């Protein structure tokens, strides 16, 4: 079985392809609209993907924050800033999580858990421990449904049965307290539960922050670290807090 990381790197390409498919009816780009510099997309994928694999069961969870979607599209020079803006706006306001689960059969073939079954097992939790179930179809806007509806057949074409069984779940973007449930640029915790298994993200994502240099050992470290993991030295904070990606 190919590594899930390789499969998700391929999925990065899909985001750009889908954007092109959806871009045609959108208004043309402004001639002077600046193109934003994209973060390191593979680094974001590495941080937002988690895999559980044991006892002949494999569960892969991929949280897709808007910063990932935006960065993946910015890499494609054929997609104008206005088109990126329209797509990200369609998805903003939601928390999107992709899940695939399979069990090894007696002949070593993965037997995938159906989407309808996963839908009853998947939920997300915010920092306060409040839980949220997937939104019913009628509560997801048409543009978001179109985007996600195109993703699955493209993933099937690219990755076969693995892509066909990649299931996208849409959750609310704001929690019961009115705050963003999973803000990739701010401190907090975010959880996804698939049945009895819990997947946790400590935020912010280091891939979205400038790296830090340990003043003692000079090691280059994740921007999310507060202390050097090698010698315990407190890491300096940036001169000014990094600005989150511009809201499109």
C-alpha positions in Angstrom: 0.0 0.0 0.0 1.4 3.3 -1.0 2.1 5.9 1.7 -0.8 8.1 2.6 1.5 11.2 2.4 2.2 10.4 -1.3 -1.5 10.1 -2.0 -2.2 13.5 -0.3 0.6 15.2 -2.3 -1.3 14.0 -5.3 -4.5 15.3 -3.9 -2.8 18.8 -3.7 -2.7 18.7 -7.5 -6.4 17.9 -7.5 -7.3 21.1 -5.7 -5.7 23.1 -8.5 -7.5 21.0 -11.2 -10.9 21.4 -9.5 -10.3 25.2 -9.2 -9.8 25.4 -13.0 -13.0 23.4 -13.6 -15.0 25.7 -11.4 -13.4 28.9 -12.5 -15.0 29.3 -15.9 -18.2 30.9 -14.9 -16.5 33.3 -12.4 -15.8 36.9 -13.2 -12.4 37.7 -14.8 -9.5 38.6 -12.6 -8.7 42.2 -11.9 -5.6 43.1 -13.9 -3.7 44.4 -10.9 -4.7 41.9 -8.3 -1.6 40.8 -6.5 -0.7 37.1 -6.2 0.0 36.0 -2.6 3.0 33.9 -1.8 2.0 30.4 -0.9 3.2 28.6 2.2 4.9 25.2 2.0 2.0 23.0 0.8 3.7 19.6 1.5 4.5 20.9 5.0 0.8 21.8 5.5 -0.3 18.4 4.3 2.1 16.7 6.7 0.7 18.7 9.6 -3.0 18.3 8.7 -2.9 14.5 7.9 -3.0 11.9 10.6 -3.0 8.2 10.2 -4.0 5.4 12.7 -2.7 2.0 11.6 -2.9 -1.1 13.9 -4.5 -4.4 14.2 -5.3 -4.6 10.5 -7.2 -1.3 10.6 -6.2 1.9 8.8 -7.9 5.2 9.4 -6.7 8.4 7.7 -8.0 11.8 8.7 -7.2 14.9 6.7 -8.3 18.3 8.0 -8.4 20.8 5.1 -8.1 24.3 6.5 -8.7 27.2 4.1 -5.0 28.1 4.2 -4.2 24.7 2.6 -6.8 25.2 -0.1 -5.6 28.7 -0.8 -1.9 27.7 -0.9 -2.5 24.8 -3.2 -4.3 27.0 -5.7 -1.8 29.8 -5.5 0.8 27.4 -6.8 -1.0 27.2 -10.1 -0.2 30.2 -12.2 -3.3 29.6 -14.3 -5.7 30.5 -11.4 -6.2 34.2 -10.9 -6.4 35.7 -7.4 -10.1 36.5 -8.1 -10.9 32.9 -8.9 -9.0 31.7 -5.8 -11.0 34.2 -3.8 -14.3 32.9 -5.1 -13.5 29.3 -4.3 -12.1 30.0 -0.8 -15.2 32.2 0.0 -17.5 29.3 -1.0 -15.7 27.0 1.5 -15.1 29.6 4.3 -17.5 29.2 7.2 -17.1 25.4 7.2 -14.7 22.9 8.7 -13.8 20.3 6.1 -12.5 16.9 7.1 -11.7 14.0 4.8 -11.7 10.5 6.2 -10.9 7.1 4.8 -11.0 3.9 6.8 -10.2 0.3 5.8 -9.7 -3.1 7.3 -7.4 -5.7 5.9 -9.4 -8.7 4.7 -8.1 -12.3 4.9 -6.5 -11.9 1.4 -4.8 -8.7 2.4 -7.2 -6.4 0.5 -8.5 -3.3 2.1 -12.2 -3.4 2.8 -13.4 0.2 3.1 -16.0 1.5 5.6 -18.9 3.0 3.6 -19.5 6.7 3.7 -22.9 6.3 5.3 -21.4 4.4 8.2 -18.5 6.8 8.7 -21.0 9.7 8.8 -22.5 8.3 12.0 -19.0 7.9 13.5 -17.2 11.1 12.6 -17.4 14.2 14.7 -15.2 17.2 15.6 -14.5 19.0 18.9 -13.3 22.4 19.7 -10.9 23.5 22.4 -13.6 23.6 25.0 -14.6 20.0 24.2 -17.9 20.9 22.4 -18.7 18.3 19.7 -20.2 18.8 16.3 -21.6 16.3 13.8 -21.5 16.7 10.0 -23.9 19.3 8.6 -26.9 18.0 6.7 -26.7 18.5 2.9 -29.2 21.3 2.9 -27.1 23.4 5.3 -24.1 23.4 2.9 -24.1 26.1 0.2 -24.2 25.1 -3.5 -20.7 26.2 -4.4 -19.1 24.2 -1.6 -21.1 21.1 -2.6 -20.0 21.6 -6.2 -16.4 21.8 -5.2 -16.5 18.7 -3.0 -18.7 16.9 -5.4 -16.0 17.3 -8.1 -13.2 16.2 -5.9 -14.3 12.6 -5.3 -14.5 11.4 -8.9 -11.2 13.1 -9.7 -9.6 11.4 -6.7 -11.1 8.1 -7.9 -9.6 8.6 -11.4 -6.2 9.4 -9.9 -6.0 6.9 -7.0 -8.5 4.2 -7.8 -10.3 2.5 -4.9 -8.3 4.6 -2.4 -9.6 7.8 -3.9 -13.1 6.5 -4.4 -13.4 5.8 -0.7 -12.1 9.2 0.4 -15.1 10.8 2.1 -15.5 14.5 2.7 -17.5 15.7 5.7 -18.6 19.3 6.2 -18.9 20.7 9.7 -19.8 24.2 11.0 -16.9 26.7 10.9 -18.0 28.4 14.1 -18.6 26.8 17.5 -21.2 27.3 20.1 -19.2 30.2 21.5 -19.2 32.0 18.2 -15.5 31.4 17.7 -13.8 29.6 14.8 -13.7 25.9 15.7 -10.3 25.2 14.1 -8.2 28.3 13.3 -4.9 27.1 11.9 -3.2 30.5 12.7 -4.2 30.8 16.4 -3.4 28.9 19.6 -5.9 26.2 20.5 -6.8 22.6 20.1 -8.9 20.8 17.5 -10.1 17.2 17.6 -11.6 14.7 15.1 -13.1 11.5 16.4 -13.8 8.5 14.2 -15.6 6.0 16.3 -13.5 5.4 19.4 -10.3 6.9 17.9 -9.4 10.5 18.5 -7.1 12.6 16.4 -5.8 15.9 17.9 -4.2 19.0 16.5 -2.4 21.5 18.6 -2.6 24.9 16.9 -1.3 27.0 15.3 0.2 25.0 12.5 3.9 25.5 12.4 3.9 25.4 8.6 2.0 28.7 8.5 4.5 30.5 10.8 8.0 31.8 10.2 10.6 29.3 11.6 12.4 30.0 14.8 16.1 29.7 15.6 17.2 28.4 19.0 19.5 31.1 20.5 21.6 28.3 22.1 22.0 25.5 19.7 21.0 27.5 16.6 18.7 24.7 15.4 16.0 25.8 12.9 12.6 24.9 14.5 8.9 25.0 13.8 7.4 28.5 14.3 4.8 26.9 16.6 7.5 25.8 19.2 7.8 27.9 22.4 10.9 26.0 23.7 13.7 24.2 21.9 13.0 20.4 22.0 16.8 19.7 22.2 18.0 21.9 25.0 14.8 23.4 26.5 15.8 27.0 25.7 12.9 29.4 25.5 12.5 30.6 21.9 12.2 34.2 21.0 8.9 35.4 19.8 8.7 37.3 16.5 9.2 41.0 16.8 5.5 41.3 15.8 2.9 38.6 15.7 2.7 37.1 12.2 -0.3 38.3 10.2 -2.6 35.5 9.3 -3.3 35.0 5.5 -5.4 37.7 4.2 -9.2 37.0 4.3 -10.3 36.7 0.8 
